[in-house]
Amino acid sequence: MSADYIKKEKEGAKPLQFWTNFKENHPNTAQFLVFFLLSNGVTVLQIVLMPLLRSWFADTALIFTDFQIWQVGQSVDGSAYYIFDYPAGALADGGGGGLAYFLAVQISIAVAQIINFFAQRNITFKSNTNPWVAAFWYVIAYILITIGAAAAQGFYKAPIYDLFMNTWGLGQTGETLADIITMVINAAISFWVFYPIFKIIFKQVPEETKER
């Protein structure tokens, strides 16, 4: 074995050794960094998937189907405020995207969160507890976070699309950019809420404890 080969092997092992040492000395920080990287990967998936789905659904009658449920009071202009507020009609025409927009958002989030569940459980937290119990609580958390994020979306969705499409006059390009911004906001909400939840549901149990 040549000296150059040994030198390259040692140089290649340095980053790995650094990360190993970092995890040993700062386990919580290392765990959060892995969570952050995986979460951002999932966010990119949502950003790519959501506009594609919305474009596909836009060619169906779903865009002309109202989806406004769970009214909670009124907006500042006196109109009804819905947790899920997707009035019929294309966004470019002043509508809310209808059922087409709702499905594009929720399918994108669902696909991303299914991937996120397995990635975070197996890579970030290396959990060895019952996956079905973790999945149950994950679904409960997902439903609650989805409802909360949908309620918050009522405050920023319309202004963001209006800014990009009308105020800045970007048209279809502005609509796509607004899609990205709304998904990033949604992902940010999920990011900060899910981390403490994952710390609870994705535990590591010593093997001797599990055997008992």
C-alpha positions in Angstrom: 0.0 0.0 0.0 1.6 3.3 -1.1 2.2 6.3 1.1 0.0 8.5 -1.1 -2.9 6.1 -0.7 -2.6 6.1 3.1 -2.3 9.9 3.1 -5.5 10.2 1.1 -7.3 7.7 3.3 -6.4 9.8 6.4 -7.4 13.0 4.7 -10.8 11.5 3.7 -11.4 10.3 7.3 -10.8 13.7 8.8 -14.3 15.2 8.2 -15.9 11.9 9.4 -13.7 11.9 12.5 -14.5 15.6 13.1 -18.3 14.9 12.9 -17.9 11.8 15.2 -16.1 13.9 17.8 -18.6 16.8 17.4 -21.5 14.4 18.0 -19.9 13.0 21.2 -19.1 16.5 22.6 -22.3 18.2 21.4 -25.0 15.5 20.9 -28.0 17.8 21.1 -26.5 20.4 18.7 -25.5 17.6 16.2 -29.0 16.1 16.4 -30.5 19.5 15.7 -28.2 20.1 12.7 -29.2 16.7 11.2 -32.9 17.6 11.8 -32.3 21.0 10.1 -30.7 19.4 7.0 -33.4 16.8 6.6 -36.2 19.3 7.2 -34.8 21.6 4.5 -34.6 18.7 2.1 -38.3 18.0 2.8 -39.0 21.7 2.3 -37.4 21.6 -1.1 -39.5 18.6 -2.0 -42.7 20.6 -1.0 -41.5 23.6 -3.0 -41.1 21.5 -6.1 -44.2 19.3 -5.7 -46.8 21.9 -4.7 -46.7 24.1 -7.9 -46.6 21.0 -10.1 -49.7 19.6 -8.4 -51.5 22.9 -8.5 -50.8 23.3 -12.2 -52.2 19.8 -12.8 -55.3 20.4 -10.7 -55.8 23.8 -12.4 -56.9 21.9 -15.5 -59.7 20.2 -13.6 -63.1 21.4 -12.3 -61.7 21.3 -8.8 -60.5 24.9 -9.2 -64.1 26.0 -9.5 -65.2 24.1 -6.4 -65.4 26.1 -3.1 -63.5 24.7 -0.1 -64.3 27.0 2.8 -64.8 25.2 6.2 -64.7 25.8 9.9 -65.6 29.4 10.2 -64.0 31.1 13.2 -65.3 34.7 13.5 -64.7 37.4 11.0 -61.8 39.0 9.2 -61.0 42.7 9.7 -63.1 43.6 6.6 -66.1 41.8 8.1 -66.0 38.8 5.9 -66.2 35.3 7.3 -62.9 33.9 8.4 -62.4 30.2 7.7 -59.6 27.9 8.9 -59.5 26.3 5.5 -60.4 29.2 3.1 -60.1 28.3 -0.6 -62.9 30.0 -2.5 -63.6 28.9 -6.1 -61.8 30.5 -9.0 -58.2 30.9 -10.2 -55.9 33.1 -8.1 -55.2 35.2 -11.2 -58.9 36.0 -11.5 -59.3 36.9 -7.8 -60.4 33.5 -6.6 -58.8 31.4 -3.9 -57.8 28.4 -5.9 -60.7 26.3 -4.8 -60.4 22.7 -3.9 -57.6 22.4 -6.4 -55.3 24.6 -4.3 -56.3 22.9 -1.1 -55.4 19.4 -2.5 -52.1 20.6 -4.0 -51.0 22.0 -0.6 -52.2 19.1 1.5 -50.9 16.4 -0.8 -47.5 18.1 -1.0 -47.3 18.4 2.8 -48.5 14.8 3.3 -45.9 13.3 0.9 -43.2 15.4 2.5 -44.2 14.5 6.1 -44.3 10.8 5.4 -40.8 10.9 4.1 -39.8 13.2 7.0 -41.2 10.7 9.5 -39.0 7.8 8.4 -35.9 10.0 7.8 -36.1 11.8 11.2 -36.9 8.6 13.1 -34.1 6.5 11.6 -31.4 9.1 10.9 -31.8 12.0 13.2 -33.2 10.4 16.4 -32.3 6.7 15.7 -35.4 5.7 17.6 -35.9 2.1 18.5 -39.3 2.4 20.1 -42.6 1.0 18.6 -42.9 2.7 15.2 -46.7 2.3 15.2 -47.0 4.3 18.5 -44.7 7.0 17.1 -46.7 7.1 13.9 -50.0 7.5 15.8 -48.7 10.5 17.7 -47.1 11.8 14.6 -50.4 11.8 12.8 -52.1 13.6 15.7 -49.4 16.2 15.7 -49.6 16.5 11.9 -53.3 17.1 12.0 -53.1 19.8 14.7 -50.2 21.5 13.0 -52.0 21.4 9.7 -55.0 23.1 11.2 -52.9 25.7 12.9 -50.9 26.5 9.8 -54.1 26.7 7.7 -55.6 29.2 10.2 -52.4 31.3 10.0 -52.4 31.1 6.2 -55.5 33.3 6.1 -53.4 36.2 7.2 -50.6 36.0 4.7 -51.8 34.0 1.6 -53.9 36.7 -0.1 -51.4 39.6 0.5 -48.4 37.5 -0.8 -50.2 36.5 -4.0 -51.5 40.0 -4.5 -48.0 41.5 -4.0 -46.3 39.2 -6.5 -49.0 38.9 -9.1 -50.6 42.4 -9.1 -48.5 45.0 -7.2 -45.3 43.8 -8.8 -47.1 42.7 -12.0 -45.3 39.3 -12.3 -48.3 37.4 -13.4 -47.8 33.7 -13.7 -44.2 33.9 -12.5 -45.4 35.8 -9.4 -48.0 33.1 -8.8 -45.2 30.5 -8.8 -43.0 32.6 -6.5 -46.0 33.1 -4.1 -46.5 29.3 -4.1 -42.8 29.0 -3.0 -43.1 31.6 -0.3 -46.3 30.2 1.2 -44.8 26.7 1.3 -41.6 28.0 3.0 -43.7 29.7 5.6 -45.8 26.6 6.1 -42.6 24.5 6.4 -41.1 26.9 8.9 -44.1 26.6 11.1 -43.8 22.8 11.0 -40.1 22.9 11.6 -40.2 24.7 14.9 -43.3 22.8 16.2 -42.2 19.3 15.1 -38.7 19.3 16.7 -39.8 19.2 20.3 -42.5 16.7 19.4 -40.0 14.5 17.7 -37.8 14.6 20.8 -40.8 13.1 22.7 -42.0 10.5 20.3 -38.7 9.4 18.8 -36.9 8.0 21.8 -34.0 5.7 22.2 -34.6 2.9 24.6 -31.6 0.7 25.9 -31.9 -2.8 24.5 -31.9 -4.4 27.9 -35.0 -2.2 28.8 -36.8 -3.3 25.7 -36.1 -7.0 26.4 -37.8 -6.6 29.8 
